[in-house]
Amino acid sequence: MIETGKKVLRIESEAVAALIDRLDDKFEKAVETLDKCKGRVVVTGMGKSGLIGKKIAATLASIGVPAFFLHPAEGVHGDLGMVVKDDVIVAISNSGETDEILELLPSIKRFALPLISLTGNMKSTMAKRSDIVLDISVAEEACPMNLVPTASTTATLAMGDALAIALLDKKGVKEEDFALFHPGGSLGRKLITRVDDLMHVGDQLPLVTEDTLVPDTIGEISRKKLGFAIVVNGEGRTLGIVTDGDLRRGMENHHDILQKTASEIMAENPKTIEKDALAARALQIMESLSITALIIADESQKPVGVIHLHDILKAGIV
């Protein structure tokens, strides 16, 4: 069973690798056609090709390209009404002779829509009637009978991904743009949640002045339950931070620790972050510095918020 599995993976990986040398001006033309599309990208395919087509349409939609899947059999029975002027058709058929696809071709031509085909048969009827043809042929299927669509569907999926990512690059889609189409789940939270969505503000801020004695500083840390206190001067500007660790080190270094002020045991130059930064960026900074919180300060260096590691984890941003 292990050897069979290895053989399948080897055949499929070789099928995908073989596509690399086939990317030429036709691939470039296909990307440009998709980029210029003023309507929607309509992906169609039958059977296993249809399942791959649904994934390609979903990938295009995820990068902001309006796209949907049209079942070819339903298409010739009324669903062609979903196709409008300025759409681009992407048809998938390994043989290039799928009856349901061929039945669609006259209507596509009547609508004068660009047709991009992904096929394993460059001499097929579908290939001959297409504006752009991408070769997704494979040397063999991973099935021992060379029948079950395996390597061919994998190659088709890979070609679809290549088109989508090349299109993403051409359009200059950025992380912020991508976030607009992924508002749900951990991915969406990571891409759209900002520091000011999670930070503690107002009375939640653990603040002490520079001359606050250590016992009162400990009280502020305990009340606000964030594990530290921000030390500010008389004008409210940030001077430093007192953490649980600073208190422990202070007890080791000063026998009269309770007589000390916050400014005498604080750590200077605490780490800060902008309130409009992504929460994922805050997490990255915390992990790199092995700290658990960041201060958000205004232009005058007055603390306006605090974001804690636990807030980010509770929000599901990992």
N, C-alpha and C positions, 0 to 999 in steps of 0.2 A: 504493500500500500504506500509506503514511504517513497519507494522508487517511482511508482506511478505518479504520485504527487509532484515529485521533483521533475519528472518528464513534462508534466502539464505546465509547470511554471517556466521551465526552460523554453518550451515551444512558444508560450505566450510572450515571454520576454523578448525572444528573437523576432516575433511578429511585430512587436512595437518598435524594436530597434531598427527593423528594416524600413520603417516609415521615414526615418530621419533623412536618408539620401533622396527621398522622393519630394521633399518640400522644395518647390521651385516657384516660378512666377505664377503658376496657377493657384498655389496656396496664398501667395501675396495678393492676387486679384480677388480671391475669395474673402480675405480679411477686409480689403478695401470696399468690396461690395456690401458686406455686413455693416461696415462703419458708415457708409453713405445711406443706409436704409432709413427712410423717413417714416416707414410704417412699422410693422412687426416682423420678426423672424418666425416663419412658420416651419416647424420641423415635422417631417412625416416619415413613417416607416412601418413595416408590417412585422408581426411576430417579435422575435428577439431583437430585430433591428428597431422595432418600435419602442421597445423598452429602453434601448440605448438612446433613441431619439428623445424620449422623455427626459432623460438625465441631461442631455446636451441642452435642451430647451431650458431646463431648470438652472443649469450653470450660466447660461447667457442672461437669464432674468436676474440672477444673483449679482451680476456685475452692472446691472442697470440697463440692459438691452431688452426692450419689450419682446418677449418670445413666448410661444405656446406650442403644444403638440397637437397635431391634427391626425386623427386616425384615418388612414386612406380609404378604408371601406366605408366609414361613416361620411367621409368627405364627398364621395360620389352619390350619397343619398341625402344630401341637404346641408352637411356641415361646411361645404365650400362657401356658404354664406358668411362664415367667419373671416374669410380671406378678403382683403380689400386692396384698393390701389396703393402702390408704394410698398407693399410687403415684399419680402424676399423668401423664397422657398428653399429649404434644405431637405433633400430627399435621400433616404438611406436604403440601400438594397445591395446585399453582397453579390447576388447574381445579376442585378441590373435588369431582371426580367420579371419581377414580381407583378402579377396581374393587377393588383389593386393600385399599385403605384402608376403603372402604365395607363390605367384608366383615368388618372388625374391629369396626366400630361397635356391633353388637348385643352382642358379648362385653364391650366396654368399658362399655356401659350396664348389663349384668347385674352387673358387678363394682362398679358405682356409683362409678367413678373419674372425677375431674374431667378434662374434655377441652378442651385449648387448641388451637385450629386456626390455622395460618398459611396463608392462601389468597388467591388473586387474584380469587375469585368469591364475593362476599358473599351471593349468592342460591343457592349450590350446596347439594347434599344434605349435604355434610360441615359446611358453615357452619351450616345449620339444626339439625343434631343436636349441635352443640358448646355447651359452657358459656360459652366465651370465644372470640371470633373476632378475629384481627388481620389487617387488610387489607394484603396485600403486592402488590397489583396494580400493573402497570406500563403505561405508555402504549404501549410497543412493545418488542419484543425487539431486540437489537443486530444480529441476523441480518437480512440484506436481504430474506429471504423471510418474516420475522417468525415463524419456526418454532423455531429452535434455542434452547433455554432458556439465556439469557445474562443479560439485565437482570433477569429474574424471579428467577433463582437468586442473583444478586448482592444484590438487595433482600431476599431471604429470609435470606441469610447476615447481612446488616447488621441485620435485625430480631432475629435470634437473638443477635447480639453485644449489641444494646441491652438485651435481656432479661437476659442474663448479667451485664452490668456494672451495671445497675440493681439486680439481685439482690445482687451483690457489695457494692455500696454500702449496701444495706438491712441486710445481715447484718453490716456493719462489718468485713469481712475486711481484715486488715492484712498487711504484707509478711512478717511472721514466720509467719502462718497460710499464706500462699501458698507459702512455702518448703517447708512440710511435704509438699506435693503435687508438688514439683519438685526432688527430691533429686539428679537426674542432670543431666549436661551443664553448660555454662558458667553457665546461669541458676541451676541448683541450687547450684553452687559459690558463686556470688555471693551467694545469699540465705542460705546456712546456714554458710559457713565463717567462723569467728571468729578474732580475733587470736591467742588462745591455742592455736589449732590449728596455727599456722604459726611462732610466735615461737621465737627461740633462748633457751635457758635454761641455768642452771648453768655448767659450764665453758666453754660456748660464748660467754658474755658477755665482751666486751672491756672489762675494768675496770682502771683505774689510780687511785692515790691522788693527792691534790692536790699532793704534793711529789715525785711521780715525775718524773725528768728526761726531757727530750724523747727522747733515744736509746732509753730503755726504753719510752717511750710508743709510739714508732715500732715497736718490736719487738712490742708487744701488738697494735697495729693489723695488722701483717703476719701474726701467728700466727692471729688470729681471722678474718681475711679478710672483714671487713665494711666496711672503709673508714673506721673511726672507733674511738674509745675513749671510754668513759664515765668521767668524773672524779668520784670520790666522796671524802667527808671521812673522818675517822678512825672515824666511827660507821657508815660505809657508805651515807650519804645522798648523793643525786645533787647535784653542784655545777654540772656543765657537761659539755661534750662537745668532744673534739678530733677534727677531721676531716682528711682529706688536704688540703682547702682551707685549714684553719687552719694546718697545717704550712707550706704554700707561702707564705701571707701572713706567717707568723712569720719565715721565712727572708728575706723582703724587708724586714722592719721591724727585725730584730735580727741584728746581725753575730755575736752570741754565742748564737745560737739553741740550740746543743747544751747550753748551761749553764742554760737556762731550765727551769722546771718546768711540768708539765701545767696547773696552775692559772693560770699567767701567759699562756698562749696559747689557753686554752679559750674556747669560746663559752658564755655563761651561758644559763640558762633553756631547755634543750633541749626540743623538742616531745615530748609524751607522749600516750598513748592508753590507754584501759581494756582489759584483757585480754579482756573479754566483748563488746567492740565488733565489729561485722562487719569482716572483712578489706577489704571493698569500701569501707567508710568510711575505713579507714587509707590505702587507695590514693588516695581523694579528697583527703585532707589532704596527702599527699605531693605530689600533682600541683599542688595550689593553692599550696603553699609552695616548690615546686621543690627538694625534699629527697628523700633516698633511704631514710631509716629513721626509726622512731619508738621511743621508749623506753616500756616498761611498768613502772610503779613501784607499790609497795604504799602503804598509808596513811601510812607513815613516810617516804615518798619514797626508799626503797631500791629500786634497779633489780632487777626480777625477770625481765625479758625484753626482747627486742629483736625488732622485725619489720622486715624489709628489703624494699624494692621488688622485688628479684629473687625473694624467696620468694612474693610475691603473684602475680607473673607466671608463675612455674613452676607454681603451683597452678591456672592457667587462669582467674583472676579478672580479667576485663577489661571 
